[in-house]
Each structure stands twice: as structure tokens, then as C-alpha cells.
Amino acid sequence: LYQGCQQQQKAMGSAPISTTRGSVSRLMARHFQLRALQSVRGAQAGYSDEMRRSVEEDLSRADSFAEQADNIDTQLKILLTRLEYLQTAQPTNWQQTALQSISQYCQLPGATTGRFAQVMVNSERGKIYLTQGKRSEAAADFQKAVDTLEGELRDSGSSAGHSQMMRSSYNQLYENLAKVQAQDGKGGAAFETLDRLQQMQSFGSFKLQDLQQRVRGGDQATLKRAGEAQAQIQAAEREVVALANAKASQGQIDKATQVLANNRSAYYACVNDLEQKYPEFRKLDIKPINFAKLQRSIPANTLV
């Protein structure tokens, strides 16, 4: 295996693989991890007893070599493969085994120092909690994963290859969080989550503050008003949802809804003014949210 990889590296014009013990161990760990993953992805018709044994043996071997390699990225790949196997094969006590595997990984030095690892750990643990009916625990983990992901995208920018890797898994994460929020009667929070997803899909981590340095002269006052209106929109949305959930009178709800409409009007007026001089501000326009996927989860009396 090692010689074959060396030949492949040479054929590709890449530098030879180091012959240190750690590098060889990492290579072997990845070999068994990938072999297990291939078996898991190929188990379309279910798992035979022989296939289960094969996957579990490959993962065990991968663990042994990864321990020698002392490489946390390899350990994360093995963990994710093991979790995929447990969730698809569902052996006895698979949920408990999955949570124990995550806990053991988190105890490794440097396990969650990288944001990608944090996102994956929280997201995967949330999915397991969801299968156990522990919605509050699932929602907490999904929220942590979303916040970490957005922090990474904000700090690294859309041009970073690492951000592209992070984005590859966020769709389901946001949908999972929104679904849990909707099932808990938090319709406003669910729509906000989907709105955040849509804005990230269209514009990455683009924020109002990102344009602050581009605005000149008196337009700074307009930008400030837009920021204030944006904050007031969020506060007004929370107020409307709170009143609806508290079954307040229709008059109270109508009044709060009018405040929300006024704040939105003020925000768009500022943005429209800025668009005339700074085309980049078109990226701040908020498109309608597609909430069809939530319709079965949102309580009938939720205010939309």
C-alpha cells in the first residue's frame, strides 16, 4: 500500500510521502477508514452480518493506526465514518455508542480547536439527540454548529478554500435547526434560521458592516440609520412572535406588526438610497424565504 502511494505521488509530480512512522501510520489509518466508508456507502440493500463485521474491523484497525499517527484530522475522519455507519446500520445501542464515540474524540488533544471539527461534532451529536427525541439538546448543538460555521465564513471570507469545504455541509444543518425550532413552536426563530441560510447561500458571510469602509461623507449617516433599522427589525420580529405565542389581543399584535412594517420600510429606504451610489448594497436585499419544507412542522396558529 505504501509503495503504491509513493508511485502515485511520483507519477503526479508530487513530493514523496515521508517515511516517518507517523506518516505511514496515518496512511494506513486512512486506508482502513476509506475502506470502511466505501462499504458503508455501498450498503444500499442493508448490512449483512459479514459486512457489519468487515466495517467494524476496518474501523478498529483505523483506530489503532491513527493512535500511532497522532493526527487529529485523521481521527475526525474515522469518527465521521463510524457515525455514518452507526446511523445507517443501527446496531444494538447504536445511539449510546455514537455519543460515546463523540465524547472520546472530544477528549483527544486539539480535537475541537478547528472550527470545522466543532461544526461537525455539534451537528452530528445534534442529529443523534434528535433520534432520541431530545429536541432541546439537539437544538442547542445545532445552534452552536450554525454559530461556529458563520463565524468561520465571516472570518475567512468567500475566497478561502476552507470556507468552501465548510459550506458543503451547512444546508442540512440549517434545515435541522429550523425544523427543531418549528416543532417547538418557535416559528419566528425557524424563519430567521432559514433566512440566514438563504443569505449565506447567496452572498456567503456578506454583512451590512462589510460595506462600512466603502461609504463616504454624508452617506455614513444613511448607513448608520440602516444599521439601526436592521436592529429594530430584529427586535420587532421578536416582539410580534412573543405576542402571538402569548395569545395577546389582535390589537396588540396589529400594533406590533405595524411597528415591524415601519422599521422594514425605513431599512429599505436607506438601502435603496445607498444602492444608487454603491451597487454593492444590492447584496443586502432580502429575498422571500422558501418555507415549504417547514409547513408540516409549524403549528397552525403560528404567525407568518
Phi, psi and chi 1 to 4 in degrees:
 res  aa     phi    psi   chi1   chi2   chi3   chi4
   1 LEU       -  -46.2  172.7   65.8      -      -
   2 TYR   -64.5  -44.6  177.2   71.1      -      -
   3 GLN   -64.1  -37.7  -68.9  175.0  -10.9      -
   4 GLY   -63.8  -40.3      -      -      -      -
   5 CYS   -66.9  -36.9  -72.2      -      -      -
   6 GLN   -63.2  -43.1  -73.8  -76.8   36.3      -
   7 GLN   -64.5  -39.0  -67.3  172.9   -1.6      -
   8 GLN   -65.3  -41.8 -176.1  179.3   22.7      -
   9 GLN   -61.2  -42.7  -69.8  -74.0   99.2      -
  10 LYS   -65.5  -41.4 -176.3  177.0 -179.7 -179.7
  11 ALA   -64.6  -30.7      -      -      -      -
  12 MET   -86.5   -1.9  -65.3  171.9   61.0      -
  13 GLY    76.8   17.9      -      -      -      -
  14 SER   -93.4  164.3  -56.9      -      -      -
  15 ALA   -67.8  146.7      -      -      -      -
  16 PRO   -61.3  151.9  -19.4   31.2      -      -
  17 ILE   -73.2  138.4  -60.6  174.8      -      -
  18 SER   -60.0  145.0  170.4      -      -      -
  19 THR   -96.0   15.6   56.3      -      -      -
  20 THR   -69.2  156.8   63.4      -      -      -
  21 ARG   -58.5  -41.0  178.7 -176.3  176.8 -148.1
  22 GLY   -62.3  -40.8      -      -      -      -
  23 SER   -67.6  -42.3  -64.5      -      -      -
  24 VAL   -65.6  -41.6  175.1      -      -      -
  25 SER   -63.4  -40.3  -63.7      -      -      -
  26 ARG   -64.1  -40.5 -175.8  166.7   65.7 -107.9
  27 LEU   -61.1  -44.9  178.5   67.0      -      -
  28 MET   -66.9  -38.8  -64.1  -59.4  -65.1      -
  29 ALA   -60.9  -43.4      -      -      -      -
  30 ARG   -66.7  -35.4  -71.1  -78.6  -75.0  135.3
  31 HIS   -60.4  -49.6  164.7   69.0      -      -
  32 PHE   -71.8  -33.8  -73.3  113.7      -      -
  33 GLN   -64.1  -44.7  175.3  -99.9  -37.2      -
  34 LEU   -67.8  -35.2  -72.1  170.3      -      -
  35 ARG   -66.0  -40.0 -163.1  164.2   73.9  172.3
  36 ALA   -65.1  -43.1      -      -      -      -
  37 LEU   -62.8  -39.7 -177.4   60.6      -      -
  38 GLN   -61.8  -39.6 -175.1  177.0   18.6      -
  39 SER   -66.9  -40.9  -61.7      -      -      -
  40 VAL   -64.6  -46.1  170.5      -      -      -
  41 ARG   -68.0  -23.4  -62.2  -78.2  171.5   83.7
  42 GLY   -90.9   -1.1      -      -      -      -
  43 ALA   -86.1   59.6      -      -      -      -
  44 GLN   -70.1  -35.1  -60.0  -66.9  -24.7      -
  45 ALA   -95.6   14.1      -      -      -      -
  46 GLY   102.4  174.2      -      -      -      -
  47 TYR  -105.7  126.6  -70.1   84.3      -      -
  48 SER   -81.4  164.4   63.8      -      -      -
  49 ASP   -59.4  -39.3  -69.3  -18.5      -      -
  50 GLU   -64.7  -40.1 -178.8  179.7   -3.7      -
  51 MET   -66.9  -39.4 -176.2  178.4  -67.0      -
  52 ARG   -59.4  -47.3  -69.3  174.5 -173.8  -92.2
  53 ARG   -61.2  -40.7  -75.1 -166.0  -62.3  -89.9
  54 SER   -64.1  -45.9  176.0      -      -      -
  55 VAL   -63.5  -45.3  171.4      -      -      -
  56 GLU   -65.0  -37.0  -69.4  170.3    1.9      -
  57 GLU   -67.2  -42.2  -73.1  175.3    0.9      -
  58 ASP   -63.4  -41.0  -78.8  -19.3      -      -
  59 LEU   -67.1  -37.1  -71.3  172.3      -      -
  60 SER   -65.1  -42.4  177.5      -      -      -
  61 ARG   -64.9  -40.6  -68.9  171.1 -178.5  171.4
  62 ALA   -60.6  -41.2      -      -      -      -
  63 ASP   -58.8  -44.8  -78.6  -27.0      -      -
  64 SER   -62.4  -46.1  -62.4      -      -      -
  65 PHE   -69.9  -36.5  -78.2  110.7      -      -
  66 ALA   -64.5  -35.5      -      -      -      -
  67 GLU   -63.1  -38.0 -174.7  176.2   -8.8      -
  68 GLN   -71.3  -36.6  -61.7  175.8   31.7      -
  69 ALA   -72.3  -29.2      -      -      -      -
  70 ASP    55.8   50.7 -168.2   25.2      -      -
  71 ASN  -124.3  114.7 -177.8  -87.2      -      -
  72 ILE   -70.0  -30.0 -161.9   62.4      -      -
  73 ASP   -64.8  -40.0  -69.7  -23.3      -      -
  74 THR   -65.3  -40.5  -58.2      -      -      -
  75 GLN   -60.8  -38.6  -64.2  -84.7   12.8      -
  76 LEU   -66.0  -41.9  178.1   60.1      -      -
  77 LYS   -62.0  -39.6  -70.7 -179.9  173.6   66.6
  78 ILE   -66.1  -42.8  -64.5  170.5      -      -
  79 LEU   -59.0  -47.7  170.8   67.1      -      -
  80 LEU   -64.1  -36.5  -64.3  177.9      -      -
  81 THR   -66.8  -42.0  -60.2      -      -      -
  82 ARG   -62.8  -42.7  174.8  171.6  -78.1  107.0
  83 LEU   -64.8  -39.1  -65.9  177.2      -      -
  84 GLU   -64.0  -40.1 -174.2  171.1  -18.5      -
  85 TYR   -63.5  -47.5  162.6   66.5      -      -
  86 LEU   -62.3  -39.9  -69.0  170.9      -      -
  87 GLN   -72.5  -26.9  -68.3  175.7   56.1      -
  88 THR   -93.6  -39.0   53.5      -      -      -
  89 ALA   -82.3  -33.1      -      -      -      -
  90 GLN    48.8   60.3  -63.5 -169.6   -5.1      -
  91 PRO   -68.2  175.4   26.0  -33.8      -      -
  92 THR   -56.8  132.6  -56.2      -      -      -
  93 ASN    59.1   34.6  -62.4  -35.5      -      -
  94 TRP   -65.4  -33.8   71.3  -89.8      -      -
  95 GLN   -65.9  -43.8  -65.8  155.1  -44.8      -
  96 GLN   -64.2  -41.4 -178.2  178.4   -6.0      -
  97 THR   -62.1  -41.1  -58.6      -      -      -
  98 ALA   -64.0  -45.1      -      -      -      -
  99 LEU   -64.8  -36.9  -67.8  174.2      -      -
 100 GLN   -65.8  -39.1  -71.6  175.3  -14.1      -
 101 SER   -63.2  -41.8  -62.4      -      -      -
 102 ILE   -64.9  -43.4  -67.3  174.2      -      -
 103 SER   -61.5  -42.4  178.0      -      -      -
 104 GLN   -64.9  -40.3  -69.2  170.2   -1.5      -
 105 TYR   -63.2  -43.5  166.7   80.1      -      -
 106 CYS   -64.2  -19.6  -69.8      -      -      -
 107 GLN   -82.9   -9.5  -66.7  173.0   11.1      -
 108 LEU   -73.1  145.6  -63.0  173.5      -      -
 109 PRO   -59.7  127.7  -23.7   34.2      -      -
 110 GLY    76.7   13.3      -      -      -      -
 111 ALA   -61.6  -40.1      -      -      -      -
 112 THR  -121.3   27.7   55.1      -      -      -
 113 THR   -75.3  -30.4   53.7      -      -      -
 114 GLY   -84.3  141.6      -      -      -      -
 115 ARG   -68.2  -33.8  -76.2  178.0  167.6  176.8
 116 PHE   -60.7  -42.4  178.5   69.4      -      -
 117 ALA   -63.3  -40.9      -      -      -      -
 118 GLN   -61.6  -44.8  -66.8  175.9   35.7      -
 119 VAL   -61.0  -47.5  170.7      -      -      -
 120 MET   -66.3  -42.4  -62.3  -51.4  -61.7      -
 121 VAL   -63.1  -49.1  165.2      -      -      -
 122 ASN   -64.6  -41.1  -73.7  123.7      -      -
 123 SER   -64.7  -46.3  177.8      -      -      -
 124 GLU   -67.5  -39.9  -68.4  -62.3  -38.5      -
 125 ARG   -66.3  -38.4 -173.0  164.7   52.1 -157.4
 126 GLY   -60.2  -40.5      -      -      -      -
 127 LYS   -64.3  -36.9  -72.0 -167.2  -67.9 -174.4
 128 ILE   -68.6  -44.7  -63.2  167.0      -      -
 129 TYR   -57.4  -36.7  -78.7  142.2      -      -
 130 LEU   -63.6  -40.3 -153.9   54.8      -      -
 131 THR   -67.5  -21.9   65.4      -      -      -
 132 GLN   -89.5   -1.1  -65.4  178.4  -43.7      -
 133 GLY    79.3   13.1      -      -      -      -
 134 LYS   -93.5   78.4  -60.6  178.4  178.8  179.1
 135 ARG   -68.1  -37.8  -71.6 -150.8  -57.4  -92.9
 136 SER   -65.1  -41.8   60.2      -      -      -
 137 GLU   -66.2  -40.1  -69.3   89.3  -18.1      -
 138 ALA   -63.3  -45.3      -      -      -      -
 139 ALA   -61.8  -39.7      -      -      -      -
 140 ALA   -63.1  -43.0      -      -      -      -
 141 ASP   -69.3  -41.7  -93.5  -38.9      -      -
 142 PHE   -61.4  -41.0  -70.2  148.0      -      -
 143 GLN   -64.4  -42.2 -172.9   66.5   63.7      -
 144 LYS   -61.3  -41.7  -71.6  179.0 -177.3  177.0
 145 ALA   -63.8  -43.9      -      -      -      -
 146 VAL   -62.8  -46.3  165.2      -      -      -
 147 ASP   -62.2  -40.4  -68.1  -17.8      -      -
 148 THR   -66.8  -41.9  -56.9      -      -      -
 149 LEU   -61.8  -46.9  174.0   59.8      -      -
 150 GLU   -64.9  -35.8  -69.9 -169.0  -17.6      -
 151 GLY   -62.4  -40.8      -      -      -      -
 152 GLU   -65.9  -44.0  170.9   63.2   17.9      -
 153 LEU   -67.2  -37.3  -66.0  175.6      -      -
 154 ARG   -65.8  -42.3 -179.7 -179.5   62.0 -109.2
 155 ASP   -79.0  -32.7  -64.8  -17.1      -      -
 156 SER   -92.3  -25.1   61.1      -      -      -
 157 GLY    84.8  160.8      -      -      -      -
 158 SER   -71.8  -15.6   59.4      -      -      -
 159 SER   -86.9   -9.4   61.3      -      -      -
 160 ALA   -78.1  133.4      -      -      -      -
 161 GLY   -62.6  -31.5      -      -      -      -
 162 HIS   -64.9  -36.8 -172.9   59.6      -      -
 163 SER   -64.3  -38.1  -69.8      -      -      -
 164 GLN   -62.7  -40.3 -175.5  176.4    3.5      -
 165 MET   -63.6  -40.7  177.8  178.7   65.1      -
 166 MET   -63.9  -40.7  -63.4  -76.8  -79.3      -
 167 ARG   -66.0  -23.6  -73.3 -170.8  178.3   94.5
 168 SER   -61.7  -18.7   65.6      -      -      -
 169 SER  -118.1    4.3   61.7      -      -      -
 170 TYR   -82.5  -21.5   70.8   67.8      -      -
 171 ASN   -55.2  -54.1  -80.1   33.1      -      -
 172 GLN   -65.7  -34.1 -169.5   60.8   51.1      -
 173 LEU   -60.4  -49.9  167.3   61.0      -      -
 174 TYR   -63.9  -40.8  -82.1   74.7      -      -
 175 GLU   -65.3  -37.4  -69.2  175.6    5.3      -
 176 ASN   -63.4  -44.7  -74.6  -21.5      -      -
 177 LEU   -63.1  -45.2  175.0   57.5      -      -
 178 ALA   -63.3  -38.3      -      -      -      -
 179 LYS   -64.0  -44.6 -179.0  178.2  179.6 -179.6
 180 VAL   -64.3  -42.5  172.6      -      -      -
 181 GLN   -61.7  -41.7  -69.0  169.5  -31.1      -
 182 ALA   -65.7  -41.9      -      -      -      -
 183 GLN   -65.0  -26.9  -69.9  174.1  -19.4      -
 184 ASP   -87.0    7.1  -74.7  -18.9      -      -
 185 GLY    80.7   13.0      -      -      -      -
 186 LYS   -99.0   66.0  -59.6  175.7 -178.8  177.8
 187 GLY   -61.5  -40.0      -      -      -      -
 188 GLY   -61.5  -42.9      -      -      -      -
 189 ALA   -66.1  -36.6      -      -      -      -
 190 ALA   -64.0  -44.3      -      -      -      -
 191 PHE   -65.3  -37.6  -74.4  122.7      -      -
 192 GLU   -63.4  -39.2 -177.8  179.5  -10.5      -
 193 THR   -63.0  -44.8  -64.2      -      -      -
 194 LEU   -67.3  -32.7  -70.8 -175.3      -      -
 195 ASP   -65.0  -41.3 -176.1   38.6      -      -
 196 ARG   -63.3  -39.6  -68.6  164.7   73.8 -175.9
 197 LEU   -62.7  -46.1  168.7   59.8      -      -
 198 GLN   -63.3  -41.5 -175.6  172.4    7.7      -
 199 GLN   -65.5  -37.2  -69.4 -172.4   31.0      -
 200 MET   -69.7  -37.4  -72.2 -179.1   65.0      -
 201 GLN   -62.1  -37.6  -74.1  174.7  -35.1      -
 202 SER   -84.9  -39.7  -58.9      -      -      -
 203 PHE  -132.8   16.8  -49.2  117.2      -      -
 204 GLY    63.3 -128.8      -      -      -      -
 205 SER  -102.6   30.3   55.9      -      -      -
 206 PHE   -66.3  126.0 -159.7   87.2      -      -
 207 LYS  -128.2  161.3  -55.1  -68.7 -177.4 -177.6
 208 LEU   -56.9  -40.5 -178.0   66.4      -      -
 209 GLN   -65.5  -23.1  -65.3   88.3  -24.9      -
 210 ASP   -63.3  -21.6  -65.4  -22.3      -      -
 211 LEU   -97.5    0.1  -62.9  173.2      -      -
 212 GLN   -59.0  -40.4 -170.2  168.3    1.7      -
 213 GLN   -72.3  -14.1  -59.1  -58.3  -39.9      -
 214 ARG   -90.5  -14.3  -51.8 -177.1 -166.7 -177.1
 215 VAL   -85.0  138.2  176.2      -      -      -
 216 ARG  -118.0  154.1  -60.3  177.8  -62.6  -86.2
 217 GLY    52.9 -133.9      -      -      -      -
 218 GLY   -65.9  -15.9      -      -      -      -
 219 ASP   -68.0  -15.4  -66.6  -32.9      -      -
 220 GLN   -61.2  -36.3  -75.9  -76.8   -9.7      -
 221 ALA   -65.1  -38.4      -      -      -      -
 222 THR   -65.7  -41.4  -55.6      -      -      -
 223 LEU   -62.5  -40.2  177.9   61.4      -      -
 224 LYS   -62.8  -42.0 -177.4  178.9  178.9 -179.6
 225 ARG   -63.8  -37.2  -70.1 -161.4  -58.5  -86.2
 226 ALA   -63.4  -42.6      -      -      -      -
 227 GLY   -63.5  -40.9      -      -      -      -
 228 GLU   -65.1  -41.8  -67.8  171.2  -12.1      -
 229 ALA   -64.5  -37.0      -      -      -      -
 230 GLN   -62.4  -44.4 -163.8  174.1   51.7      -
 231 ALA   -64.2  -38.8      -      -      -      -
 232 GLN   -68.2  -33.0  -69.6  167.2   -6.8      -
 233 ILE   -61.6  -46.8  -72.6  171.3      -      -
 234 GLN   -62.3  -41.4  -65.4  172.0   -6.8      -
 235 ALA   -66.3  -40.8      -      -      -      -
 236 ALA   -67.3  -38.2      -      -      -      -
 237 GLU   -61.9  -43.5  -73.9  174.6  -21.1      -
 238 ARG   -63.1  -37.9  -70.8 -168.2  -66.0  -92.2
 239 GLU   -65.8  -43.1  177.2   67.0   13.5      -
 240 VAL   -62.5  -46.2  169.7      -      -      -
 241 VAL   -63.2  -42.1  172.2      -      -      -
 242 ALA   -62.4  -42.2      -      -      -      -
 243 LEU   -64.9  -41.2  -71.2  172.0      -      -
 244 ALA   -64.9  -44.1      -      -      -      -
 245 ASN   -66.4  -30.3  -68.8  -23.2      -      -
 246 ALA   -84.8    2.1      -      -      -      -
 247 LYS    56.2   46.0  -62.0 -178.3  179.6  179.7
 248 ALA   -68.8  170.0      -      -      -      -
 249 SER   -66.6  155.1   67.7      -      -      -
 250 GLN   -61.5  -33.5 -170.6   60.3   46.1      -
 251 GLY   -63.2  -41.9      -      -      -      -
 252 GLN   -64.5  -42.9  -70.8  177.0  -64.0      -
 253 ILE   -64.9  -43.1  -65.8  176.4      -      -
 254 ASP   -61.6  -40.4  -70.3  -16.2      -      -
 255 LYS   -64.5  -44.9 -177.0  177.2  179.6 -179.8
 256 ALA   -66.2  -36.7      -      -      -      -
 257 THR   -64.8  -37.4  -57.5      -      -      -
 258 GLN   -66.5  -39.4 -174.5   59.3   51.3      -
 259 VAL   -60.7  -43.1  171.1      -      -      -
 260 LEU   -61.1  -44.3  173.9   58.2      -      -
 261 ALA   -63.1  -40.3      -      -      -      -
 262 ASN   -63.9  -40.8  -68.3  -19.0      -      -
 263 ASN   -65.7  -40.3  -71.1  -29.8      -      -
 264 ARG   -64.9  -41.0  -76.7  176.6  173.2  165.0
 265 SER   -60.9  -43.2  177.6      -      -      -
 266 ALA   -64.3  -40.1      -      -      -      -
 267 TYR   -62.4  -50.0  171.4   77.6      -      -
 268 TYR   -66.8  -31.3  -75.3  118.4      -      -
 269 ALA   -63.4  -42.5      -      -      -      -
 270 CYS   -64.8  -45.5  -66.8      -      -      -
 271 VAL   -64.1  -41.5  171.1      -      -      -
 272 ASN   -62.6  -38.9  -71.8  -25.2      -      -
 273 ASP   -63.3  -42.3  -71.9  -16.5      -      -
 274 LEU   -70.7  -31.7  -69.2  166.4      -      -
 275 GLU   -60.1  -31.1  -79.7 -177.8    0.0      -
 276 GLN   -62.7  -32.6  -54.5  -56.4  -44.1      -
 277 LYS  -103.0  -26.9  -62.4 -178.9  179.9  179.0
 278 TYR  -129.8   95.1  -49.1   96.1      -      -
 279 PRO   -56.8  -23.5  -24.0   34.2      -      -
 280 GLU   -60.0  -23.5  -54.1   98.1  -52.0      -
 281 PHE   -70.1  -10.4  -85.2   78.3      -      -
 282 ARG   -64.2  -21.3  -66.6 -170.1  179.1   93.9
 283 LYS   -70.2  -10.8  -64.6 -179.3  178.9 -179.2
 284 LEU   -90.8   -6.8  -66.2  174.1      -      -
 285 ASP   -64.4  135.5  -71.4  -17.6      -      -
 286 ILE   -97.8  121.9  -59.5  175.0      -      -
 287 LYS   -86.4  159.1  -62.2  179.5 -179.9  179.8
 288 PRO   -59.8  147.3  -22.8   33.2      -      -
 289 ILE   -89.0  134.5  -58.2  170.0      -      -
 290 ASN   -89.1  104.0 -179.7   -0.5      -      -
 291 PHE  -110.9   23.5   53.4   87.5      -      -
 292 ALA   -59.5  -35.1      -      -      -      -
 293 LYS   -68.4  -17.4  -66.1 -177.6  179.7 -179.9
 294 LEU   -95.7   -9.0  -74.5  178.6      -      -
 295 GLN   -60.1  -31.1  -72.8  179.4  -22.7      -
 296 ARG   -79.6  -17.0  -65.6 -177.5 -179.8  178.7
 297 SER   -98.3  -27.5  -58.1      -      -      -
 298 ILE   -79.0  129.0  -63.6  177.2      -      -
 299 PRO   -55.7  149.1  -24.2   33.4      -      -
 300 ALA   -63.0  -26.7      -      -      -      -
 301 ASN   -94.8   12.6   63.5  -15.4      -      -
 302 THR   -73.4  133.4  -60.9      -      -      -
 303 LEU   -73.6  128.8  178.6   67.3      -      -
 304 VAL  -115.7      -  177.7      -      -      -
